[in-house]
Amino acid sequence: MKTRLLGIVGISTLFVISTSVVLWSEYGMVCNNAVVAHLQEYSNLFDENTTKETS
């Protein structure tokens, strides 16, 4: 019984870790080219007179 439970937990852990690694590489980069292009078109973030300070 304990061996079966340990096997299920081990397989589940491997599945979660491998899925997390794949998803992180796919969606981990938040600021990609599409986001930068959108910001350049619809925001003043890249204007010369905009300060880059945040509060």
Buried (B, 14 or more C-beta within 10 A) or exposed (E): EEEEEEEEEEEEEEEEEEEEEEEEEEEEEEEEEEEEEEEEEEEEEEEEEEEEEEE
